């Protein structure tokens, strides 16, 4: 197998470096219940499979999919309450780092510039990185609020411009088809993570790893 020869590595966040699975549905349930009390509404709490299936999508898309028919203004208010709950859970370290994250980043950042490319909101991204002390490994940290289009491809293009490199010189590492699609749109290299939120069929025929410690072996 040919090695991947790149100059910079981009990482997705949730499902690639960090797992929100232990806390995500709880935050949604509590957030919806609190918002219903505040606004005297009766919005249903989505099931855990429905919530987890949305991980990787832009925030506005997530809420539209989970709460169809709810006006935009109320979705924004609901989202703020859910996010507060979620960040609170993260700050208490009730989420989970993917096995091997610290060792991998410590190794890679000595030889490559690293960047975060996530569809999450900034407060979520910073909560994860700051709570677990990971921000020191990344030269650039980009979230969905850094672009107007709410497309992960736009985030990758932003990062390519920042590092002033051609697309084939960058590697995108992620766990969802949205990561793959963004990499293909931007013509960067891609490695899928089968241990995250994605399903196996999302990476059919693509280069994948089932543990982070396999990534360095793929690099030239």
C-alpha positions in Angstrom: 0.0 0.0 0.0 1.3 3.4 -0.9 2.0 5.8 2.0 0.1 9.1 2.2 2.6 11.9 1.6 1.1 15.2 3.0 2.4 18.3 4.8 -0.6 19.0 7.1 -3.3 17.0 8.8 -6.9 18.1 9.5 -9.0 16.3 12.1 -12.7 16.2 12.7 -13.6 16.5 16.4 -16.6 14.5 17.6 -16.3 10.8 16.7 -12.7 11.2 15.6 -10.9 12.6 18.7 -13.7 12.8 21.2 -17.0 10.9 21.8 -20.1 12.8 22.9 -22.1 9.5 23.0 -22.2 9.2 26.8 -23.6 12.8 27.2 -25.3 13.8 24.0 -28.8 12.4 24.5 -28.9 13.5 28.2 -28.1 17.0 27.2 -30.8 17.0 24.5 -33.4 15.5 26.9 -32.6 18.0 29.6 -32.4 20.9 27.2 -35.8 20.1 25.6 -37.4 19.7 29.0 -36.0 23.0 30.2 -37.0 24.9 27.1 -40.5 23.4 27.2 -40.8 24.8 30.8 -39.5 28.2 29.8 -41.6 28.6 26.7 -44.7 26.6 27.8 -44.2 24.2 24.9 -44.6 20.5 24.4 -41.7 19.7 22.0 -41.0 16.0 21.9 -37.6 14.7 23.1 -35.9 12.9 20.1 -34.7 9.4 20.7 -31.0 8.7 21.3 -30.5 6.9 17.9 -32.0 10.0 16.1 -29.7 12.4 18.0 -26.6 10.3 17.4 -27.4 9.9 13.7 -27.2 13.7 13.3 -23.6 14.0 14.6 -21.4 15.5 12.0 -24.1 17.7 10.4 -24.1 21.5 10.7 -26.0 22.6 13.8 -28.8 24.3 12.0 -29.4 21.2 10.0 -29.4 19.0 13.1 -32.1 21.1 14.8 -34.2 21.3 11.6 -34.0 17.5 11.2 -34.8 16.7 14.9 -37.5 19.3 15.4 -39.3 19.7 12.0 -41.9 22.5 11.9 -40.5 24.5 14.8 -39.9 28.1 13.8 -36.3 29.2 13.3 -36.3 31.6 16.3 -37.5 28.9 18.7 -34.9 26.5 17.3 -32.2 29.0 18.1 -33.5 29.4 21.6 -33.7 25.6 22.1 -30.2 25.2 20.6 -28.7 27.6 23.2 -30.3 25.7 26.1 -29.1 22.3 24.7 -25.6 23.7 24.1 -25.4 25.0 27.6 -26.2 21.5 29.0 -23.8 19.9 26.6 -20.9 22.2 27.5 -21.6 21.6 31.2 -21.3 17.9 30.7 -18.1 18.2 28.7 -16.5 20.5 31.4 -17.2 17.7 34.0 -15.3 15.3 31.7 -18.4 13.1 31.2 -17.7 12.7 27.5 -14.8 10.4 26.4 -11.6 11.0 24.5 -11.0 8.4 21.8 -8.3 5.9 22.9 -4.8 7.0 22.0 -5.7 10.6 21.2 -3.0 12.2 23.4 -0.2 9.9 22.2 -1.2 10.4 18.6 -1.3 14.1 18.7 1.9 14.3 20.8 3.6 12.2 18.1 2.2 13.9 15.0 2.5 17.6 16.0 6.2 17.2 16.1 6.3 16.6 12.4 3.1 18.1 11.0 1.0 21.2 11.5 -2.4 20.0 12.7 -5.8 21.6 12.5 -9.3 21.0 13.8 -12.1 21.1 11.1 -15.5 20.7 12.8 -19.1 21.4 12.1 -19.6 22.0 15.8 -20.1 25.5 17.3 -17.1 27.3 18.7 -18.1 27.0 22.4 -18.5 23.2 21.9 -15.1 22.9 20.2 -13.3 25.0 22.7 -15.0 23.2 25.6 -13.6 19.8 24.4 -10.1 21.1 23.5 -9.7 23.1 26.7 -11.2 20.6 29.1 -8.8 17.9 27.9 -5.8 20.1 27.2 -5.7 19.4 23.5 -5.6 22.9 22.1 -1.7 23.1 22.3 -1.4 20.5 19.5 -3.3 22.5 16.9 -2.1 25.4 14.9 -5.5 26.2 13.5 -9.0 25.4 14.9 -11.9 26.0 12.6 -15.6 25.5 13.4 -18.8 26.1 11.5 -19.1 29.7 12.7 -15.9 30.5 10.8 -17.7 30.2 7.4 -21.0 31.5 6.0 -22.0 28.5 4.0 -22.1 26.0 6.9 -20.3 23.5 4.6 -17.3 21.5 5.9 -15.7 21.9 2.5 -15.6 25.7 3.1 -13.8 25.0 6.4 -11.2 22.8 4.6 -10.7 25.5 1.9 -10.2 28.1 4.7 -7.5 25.8 6.3 -5.8 25.2 2.9 -5.6 29.0 2.4 -4.2 29.5 6.0 -1.5 26.9 5.5 -0.9 28.0 1.8 -0.8 24.5 0.5 -2.3 22.6 -2.4 -5.2 20.2 -1.6 -3.2 17.0 -2.2 -0.7 18.1 0.5 -3.4 17.9 3.2 -5.1 14.9 4.8 -8.6 15.0 6.3 -9.3 12.5 9.1 -12.9 12.0 10.0 -15.7 9.6 11.0 -18.7 10.6 8.9 -19.6 10.8 5.2 -19.7 14.6 5.5 -15.9 14.5 6.2 -15.4 12.3 3.1 -17.6 14.5 0.9 -15.8 17.6 2.0 -12.4 16.0 1.4 -13.5 14.9 -2.1 -14.9 18.3 -2.9 -11.6 20.0 -1.9 -9.4 17.2 -3.4 -7.5 16.5 -0.2 -6.4 13.0 1.0 -8.8 11.2 3.3 -8.8 8.6 6.0 -12.0 7.4 7.6 -12.4 6.4 11.3 -14.5 3.3 11.7 -14.6 3.7 15.5 -16.7 7.0 15.5 -20.3 7.9 14.9 -20.3 6.8 11.2 -21.6 3.6 9.7 -19.3 1.2 7.8 -21.1 1.8 4.5 -20.2 5.5 4.7 -16.6 4.6 3.8 -17.1 1.8 1.3 -13.9 1.4 -0.7 -12.1 4.2 1.3 -9.0 3.9 3.4 -10.1 3.5 7.0 -8.6 2.8 10.4 -10.2 1.2 13.4 -7.9 2.7 16.0 -6.0 6.0 16.0 -2.7 4.3 16.5 -2.9 3.0 13.0 -2.7 6.5 11.4 1.1 7.1 11.7 1.7 3.8 9.8 -0.2 5.2 6.8 1.9 8.4 6.6 5.1 8.7 4.4 
